[in-house]
Amino acid sequence: MGKKHKCRMTPEEIAIHEEAVRLRRMSDKQLVEEFHRSKDADNASKPADGPNEDNNASLVETLLQGLSDGKCKGVGGATAYKVAQFAAEMGLV
């Protein structure tokens, strides 16, 4: 497979390439520090509490209502009913 010319790369591909080159040029110590920094940033961005049960229930109900109203192509009333029954069996509704 041939080399992809920079003039044919999208801006996203160029940014990813530049980041990869930057990481490849790092020493082992710098790589480990970068890894720990990104890991800490991921942990800080996650919410401290678990998922909001009331919000999830309302989202499932909104989904089921949309399916039963026929807003999703290819999903008829029978399928919407089966999905609603399955959600009720799982305790999501």
C-alpha positions in Angstrom: 0.0 0.0 0.0 1.4 3.3 -1.0 2.0 6.4 1.1 -0.9 8.8 1.3 0.1 12.3 0.3 -0.6 15.1 2.7 -2.5 17.1 0.1 -5.1 14.3 -0.1 -5.5 14.1 3.7 -8.5 15.6 5.4 -7.9 18.1 8.2 -8.9 15.4 10.8 -6.4 13.0 9.3 -3.6 15.6 9.4 -4.4 16.3 13.1 -4.3 12.6 14.0 -1.1 12.1 12.0 0.6 15.1 13.8 -0.5 13.7 17.2 0.8 10.3 16.3 4.2 11.7 15.2 4.4 13.7 18.5 3.7 10.6 20.5 6.2 8.5 18.6 9.0 11.0 19.3 8.4 10.9 23.0 10.7 9.1 25.4 9.4 6.2 27.6 9.1 8.5 30.6 7.2 11.1 28.6 4.8 8.5 27.2 4.0 7.1 30.6 3.3 10.7 31.9 1.1 11.4 28.9 -0.8 8.2 29.5 -1.4 9.0 33.2 -2.4 12.5 32.4 -5.0 11.3 29.9 -6.2 8.7 32.3 -6.7 11.3 35.0 -8.5 13.6 32.6 -10.9 10.7 31.7 -11.7 10.0 35.3 -12.3 13.7 36.1 -14.8 14.0 33.2 -17.0 11.1 34.4 -19.9 12.0 36.7 -19.4 11.0 40.3 -23.0 9.7 40.7 -24.4 6.7 38.9 -26.9 7.1 36.1 -30.0 9.0 36.9 -32.8 6.3 37.0 -35.7 8.8 36.6 -34.0 10.3 33.5 -33.3 6.9 32.0 -36.9 5.7 32.5 -38.3 8.9 30.8 -35.9 8.3 27.9 -37.1 4.8 27.5 -40.7 5.9 27.6 -40.0 8.6 25.0 -38.4 6.0 22.8 -41.3 3.6 23.1 -43.8 6.4 22.4 -41.9 7.3 19.3 -41.9 3.7 18.1 -45.6 3.3 18.7 -46.3 6.6 16.9 -44.6 5.2 13.8 -41.7 7.8 13.8 -39.1 5.1 13.0 -39.1 3.7 9.5 -39.7 -0.1 9.3 -41.0 -0.5 12.9 -44.7 -1.2 12.9 -47.1 -1.4 15.7 -46.5 -5.1 16.4 -42.7 -4.5 16.7 -43.2 -1.5 18.9 -45.5 -3.6 21.2 -42.9 -6.3 21.4 -40.2 -3.8 22.3 -42.5 -2.3 25.0 -43.2 -5.7 26.4 -39.5 -6.6 26.5 -38.7 -3.2 28.2 -41.4 -3.9 30.8 -40.0 -7.4 31.5 -36.5 -6.0 32.0 -37.9 -3.4 34.4 -36.9 -0.4 32.3 -40.4 1.1 32.3 
